[in-house]
Amino acid sequence: MELYRETGDRSYLETARYFIDRRGHGLLGPDKFGLHYWQDHIPVREASAVAGHAVRQLYLLAAVADLYAELGDESLLEAAERLWQEMVSTRTYLTGGIGTHHLDEAFGDPYELTNERSYCETCAAIASVMFSWRMLLITGEARYADLIERTLYNGVISGLSLDGQRYIYANPLQVREGHLQQGNQHDYARQQWFSCACCPPNVMRTLASLEHYAVIASADEIRVHQYMTGRFSATCGEGEATLEVDTNYPWDGRVRLVVAEAPAGSLTLTLRVPHWAHEVTVEVNGERLDAGAADGWLPIPQRAWQRGDEVVFQLPLRSRFTRADPRVDADRGLVAVERGPLVYCVESADQPGQRLDDMVIDPSREPVIAEATSPVTGIPTLGLTAQTRNRGSASWWPYTSDSPPVESPAGSVTLTAIPYYAWGNREPGAMRVWLRTQ
């Protein structure tokens, strides 16, 4: 598809269509992981669910979206929308990560979202961004931009160490006490390199192209859907609009946009309102507007923009507890902590002398901003009110039937939570995203 768009040679377009149409007819033959692994089990137009190797599935769906954009084949769009929604609602982790199985790097069953054995390959998160980006361009629906943001901040950059020198293939949502002392370091510790080095260069090309994921535009509208400092341009009608964005997002919800260049005529500037954001405000040249958001977008009415015009958009960044669909067995009765687009986790490095498995969160107490500690200096951390509660058995057998569990005396403690993407940058230890409430 890229070659077709670059050269205009229709043979490339026809080749892409051929590959997509031939996939799903069992032509590749048997494999130890089955036909699902290759997406050769059913034609994409007939598929009801994502399956098999997660990266391969999403690269294929990115091509499906590209092909629809060129041909307008509604059956391709229907398949892409159906499979995206099924993936998000039943097989996507809170971090935006995808892929439950380590052995075949594949999607699991619906709601099979285990935490300790979550694979969530970094490349799969990047593939999700690639697919959602195309769906955003096609439909203009904010949900695709929301997933891009969630995945970038949590599922993608978690694969890269804070110093940019080490990488990780898998991005688990839990590491138990003692796990790293058992010798399996490959999926739970950052490495300088891998023999199969797909993730490091994939991270680099994604970070190097982030400027292209900030805005989309049409003849009379420019939409800003990712908030990051920089200078962003887009073609609008017969001219080009350029915005200079200054923000400390996601640590601060204030986003300042200055018009650097504007085409002649009127133009609508539209800002994305994330699904978690409420009571956003917007000012244009110091004047507060009463513009309301709809379907995840806040449009500033058409106007003839002038160089130097300033828009200040304020997103409320509040900490919140999140619960999973009860069909996710691994997370039933647990809560996770989020602030803005960031998912947080707790690490044993910040809770000396405490076992994370014994910590019980009080969800009635709002998390508070705490001082960051080295080596994540400069990254706001959250303080969580918790109690130590050991529900151990009085005998050698760790299960009870009728008798109540033996509990240690409860003591109030404060847990320090860090952004999930920053986990695993200190000494090996336990980590959890989903936390007990009882």
TAHURA-V40557 format. One record per backbone hydrogen bond with DSSP energy under -1.0 kcal/mol. NH is the residue of the N-H (numbers start at 1). CO is the residue of the C=O. E is the energy in kcal/mol with one decimal. If there is no record, write none. Layout:
NH,CO,E / NH,CO,E
This chain:
5,1,-2.3 / 6,2,-2.0 / 7,3,-2.5 / 8,4,-3.0 / 12,9,-1.5 / 14,10,-2.5 / 15,11,-2.0 / 16,12,-2.2 / 17,13,-2.3 / 18,14,-2.3 / 19,15,-2.5 / 20,16,-2.2 / 21,17,-2.6 / 22,18,-2.2 / 23,19,-1.3 / 26,40,-1.7 / 34,31,-1.6 / 39,36,-1.7 / 40,35,-2.5 / 46,43,-1.6 / 54,105,-2.3 / 57,53,-2.6 / 58,54,-2.1 / 59,55,-2.4 / 60,56,-2.1 / 61,57,-2.0 / 62,58,-2.2 / 63,59,-1.8 / 64,60,-2.1 / 65,61,-2.3 / 66,62,-2.1 / 67,63,-2.7 / 68,64,-2.3 / 69,65,-2.2 / 70,66,-1.3 / 71,67,-2.6 / 72,68,-3.2 / 76,73,-1.4 / 77,73,-1.3 / 78,74,-2.8 / 79,75,-1.6 / 80,76,-2.5 / 81,77,-2.8 / 82,78,-2.3 / 83,79,-2.6 / 84,80,-2.3 / 85,81,-2.3 / 86,82,-2.2 / 87,83,-2.3 / 88,84,-2.5 / 89,85,-2.4 / 90,86,-1.5 / 91,87,-2.1 / 93,97,-2.8 / 96,93,-2.2 / 100,106,-1.0 / 101,106,-2.3 / 107,52,-2.0 / 111,90,-3.3 / 112,109,-2.2 / 113,111,-1.6 / 119,99,-1.1 / 120,99,-2.8 / 122,169,-1.8 / 125,121,-1.6 / 126,122,-1.9 / 127,123,-2.4 / 128,124,-2.1 / 129,125,-1.9 / 130,126,-2.3 / 131,127,-2.3 / 132,128,-2.8 / 133,129,-2.6 / 134,130,-1.4 / 135,131,-2.0 / 136,132,-2.4 / 137,133,-2.0 / 138,134,-2.0 / 139,135,-2.6 / 140,136,-2.5 / 144,141,-1.1 / 146,142,-2.5 / 147,143,-2.0 / 148,144,-1.9 / 149,145,-2.4 / 150,146,-2.5 / 151,147,-2.6 / 152,148,-2.8 / 153,149,-2.3 / 154,150,-1.3 / 156,151,-2.1 / 157,152,-1.6 / 159,156,-2.0 / 160,157,-1.4 / 161,166,-2.6 / 164,161,-1.6 / 167,191,-3.3 / 168,159,-1.5 / 171,119,-2.2 / 173,115,-1.6 / 174,115,-1.0 / 175,431,-2.8 / 179,176,-1.9 / 182,179,-1.9 / 185,183,-1.2 / 191,167,-3.3 / 198,196,-1.5 / 202,198,-1.4 / 203,199,-2.7 / 204,200,-2.1 / 205,201,-2.5 / 206,202,-1.7 / 207,203,-2.7 / 208,204,-2.3 / 210,207,-1.1 / 212,209,-1.8 / 213,210,-2.3 / 216,223,-2.2 / 218,221,-2.9 / 222,268,-2.5 / 223,216,-3.4 / 224,270,-2.7 / 225,214,-2.5 / 226,214,-1.4 / 230,245,-2.1 / 232,243,-2.9 / 234,241,-2.2 / 236,239,-2.1 / 239,236,-2.0 / 241,234,-3.0 / 242,261,-2.4 / 243,232,-3.1 / 244,258,-2.8 / 245,230,-3.3 / 246,256,-2.8 / 251,248,-1.8 / 255,313,-3.1 / 256,246,-2.4 / 257,311,-3.3 / 258,244,-2.4 / 259,309,-2.7 / 260,242,-2.7 / 261,242,-1.6 / 267,303,-2.1 / 268,220,-2.3 / 269,300,-1.1 / 270,222,-2.6 / 271,298,-2.5 / 272,224,-2.1 / 273,296,-2.6 / 277,274,-1.8 / 281,314,-1.5 / 283,312,-2.2 / 284,287,-2.6 / 285,310,-3.3 / 287,284,-1.9 / 289,282,-2.5 / 294,297,-2.8 / 297,294,-1.6 / 298,271,-3.2 / 300,269,-3.1 / 303,267,-1.3 / 305,303,-1.2 / 308,259,-3.2 / 309,306,-2.3 / 311,257,-3.2 / 312,283,-2.4 / 313,255,-3.2 / 314,281,-2.8 / 315,253,-2.6 / 320,338,-2.7 / 322,336,-2.8 / 328,325,-2.7 / 329,327,-1.3 / 331,328,-1.6 / 334,331,-2.2 / 335,435,-2.2 / 336,322,-2.4 / 338,320,-2.6 / 339,342,-2.2 / 342,339,-2.0 / 344,337,-2.8 / 345,418,-2.8 / 346,432,-2.6 / 348,430,-2.4 / 350,347,-1.6 / 351,348,-1.3 / 354,351,-2.0 / 358,355,-1.6 / 359,356,-1.5 / 360,387,-2.6 / 361,436,-3.2 / 362,385,-2.3 / 365,362,-1.7 / 368,383,-1.8 / 370,381,-3.1 / 376,373,-1.9 / 379,376,-2.2 / 381,370,-1.1 / 382,417,-2.5 / 383,368,-3.3 / 384,415,-3.0 / 386,413,-2.6 / 387,360,-2.1 / 388,411,-1.3 / 389,358,-3.1 / 392,390,-1.3 / 406,392,-1.3 / 413,386,-3.1 / 415,384,-3.1 / 417,382,-3.1 / 418,345,-2.5 / 420,343,-3.5 / 422,419,-1.9 / 423,420,-2.1 / 431,175,-2.3 / 432,346,-2.2 / 433,173,-1.6 / 435,335,-3.4
